[in-house]
Amino acid sequence: MARDCLWHPCTKRKTIVSIPPAVISGDEALLLILKKKLASEMMPIDTPPKPRTPKPNPWRNFKHGKVLYERNNTPLLRLR
């Protein structure tokens, strides 16, 4: 049951009042369920599907004798 708070003037505090549920027929309930289900399954028409992009592979650097995640730029001044 749904509840609602009302301000009671005598006690100067809120009292919880229960609201009776709405009465609907079985056909109306079935239509509401189907509408929610169809709305959730439908894909928006405006947005086209995104193409899959390949992920970068860090292991391909081993083919050329490099260390995994090696930086491409080397420092200009090296300490001896």
C-alpha positions as a LaTeX table, in Angstrom:
\begin{tabular}{lrrr}
\hline
Residue & $x$ (\AA) & $y$ (\AA) & $z$ (\AA) \\
\hline
Met1 & 0.00 & 0.00 & 0.00 \\
Ala2 & 1.18 & 3.48 & $-0.78$ \\
Arg3 & 1.57 & 5.89 & 2.12 \\
Asp4 & 1.38 & 9.63 & 2.37 \\
Cys5 & 2.33 & 12.03 & 5.17 \\
Leu6 & $-0.20$ & 14.62 & 6.32 \\
Trp7 & 0.33 & 17.43 & 8.82 \\
His8 & $-1.94$ & 16.92 & 11.82 \\
Pro9 & $-2.93$ & 20.27 & 13.46 \\
Cys10 & $-3.65$ & 18.90 & 16.96 \\
Thr11 & $-0.37$ & 17.07 & 17.54 \\
Lys12 & 1.71 & 19.41 & 15.33 \\
Arg13 & 3.47 & 16.48 & 13.70 \\
Lys14 & 3.14 & 14.48 & 10.53 \\
Thr15 & 0.94 & 11.41 & 10.57 \\
Ile16 & 1.21 & 8.61 & 8.05 \\
Val17 & $-1.99$ & 8.02 & 6.11 \\
Ser18 & $-2.30$ & 4.92 & 3.95 \\
Ile19 & $-3.78$ & 5.34 & 0.47 \\
Pro20 & $-5.71$ & 2.40 & $-1.01$ \\
Pro21 & $-4.14$ & 0.96 & $-4.19$ \\
Ala22 & $-5.68$ & 1.68 & $-7.57$ \\
Val23 & $-7.99$ & $-1.05$ & $-8.83$ \\
Ile24 & $-7.38$ & $-2.08$ & $-12.45$ \\
Ser25 & $-8.57$ & $-5.07$ & $-14.40$ \\
Gly26 & $-6.36$ & $-7.91$ & $-15.57$ \\
Asp27 & $-6.47$ & $-6.72$ & $-19.19$ \\
Glu28 & $-5.28$ & $-3.23$ & $-18.21$ \\
Ala29 & $-2.46$ & $-4.72$ & $-16.13$ \\
Leu30 & $-1.39$ & $-6.90$ & $-19.06$ \\
Leu31 & $-1.37$ & $-3.90$ & $-21.40$ \\
Leu32 & 0.77 & $-1.90$ & $-18.96$ \\
Ile33 & 3.27 & $-4.75$ & $-18.67$ \\
Leu34 & 3.46 & $-5.16$ & $-22.47$ \\
Lys35 & 3.96 & $-1.41$ & $-22.99$ \\
Lys36 & 6.85 & $-1.34$ & $-20.51$ \\
Lys37 & 8.39 & $-4.46$ & $-22.06$ \\
Leu38 & 8.16 & $-3.14$ & $-25.63$ \\
Ala39 & 9.55 & 0.26 & $-24.64$ \\
Ser40 & 12.56 & $-1.35$ & $-22.98$ \\
Glu41 & 13.26 & $-3.70$ & $-25.92$ \\
Met42 & 12.99 & $-1.07$ & $-28.65$ \\
Met43 & 16.25 & 0.52 & $-29.78$ \\
Pro44 & 16.17 & 4.22 & $-30.59$ \\
Ile45 & 15.96 & 4.77 & $-34.35$ \\
Asp46 & 17.96 & 8.02 & $-34.35$ \\
Thr47 & 21.23 & 6.47 & $-33.19$ \\
Pro48 & 22.98 & 4.11 & $-35.64$ \\
Pro49 & 24.93 & 1.18 & $-34.18$ \\
Lys50 & 28.53 & 2.02 & $-33.32$ \\
Pro51 & 31.25 & 0.19 & $-35.28$ \\
Arg52 & 33.64 & $-1.98$ & $-33.31$ \\
Thr53 & 37.11 & $-0.49$ & $-32.99$ \\
Pro54 & 40.11 & $-2.76$ & $-32.45$ \\
Lys55 & 41.84 & $-2.48$ & $-29.08$ \\
Pro56 & 45.56 & $-1.60$ & $-29.02$ \\
Asn57 & 47.80 & $-4.60$ & $-28.38$ \\
Pro58 & 50.79 & $-3.78$ & $-26.14$ \\
Trp59 & 52.35 & $-7.20$ & $-26.81$ \\
Arg60 & 53.08 & $-6.40$ & $-30.46$ \\
Asn61 & 56.18 & $-4.42$ & $-29.37$ \\
Phe62 & 57.94 & $-7.70$ & $-28.53$ \\
Lys63 & 58.19 & $-8.48$ & $-32.25$ \\
His64 & 60.72 & $-5.67$ & $-32.63$ \\
Gly65 & 62.73 & $-6.44$ & $-29.48$ \\
Lys66 & 61.17 & $-3.67$ & $-27.38$ \\
Val67 & 60.13 & $-3.83$ & $-23.75$ \\
Leu68 & 56.44 & $-3.82$ & $-22.90$ \\
Tyr69 & 55.11 & $-0.25$ & $-22.55$ \\
Glu70 & 58.42 & 1.30 & $-23.59$ \\
Arg71 & 58.36 & 5.04 & $-24.16$ \\
Asn72 & 58.90 & 6.11 & $-27.76$ \\
Asn73 & 60.86 & 9.29 & $-26.99$ \\
Thr74 & 64.29 & 8.87 & $-25.40$ \\
Pro75 & 65.83 & 11.60 & $-23.22$ \\
Leu76 & 68.21 & 13.94 & $-25.02$ \\
Leu77 & 70.73 & 14.14 & $-22.16$ \\
Arg78 & 71.97 & 10.85 & $-20.71$ \\
Leu79 & 73.89 & 10.53 & $-17.46$ \\
Arg80 & 77.23 & 8.63 & $-17.62$ \\
\hline
\end{tabular}
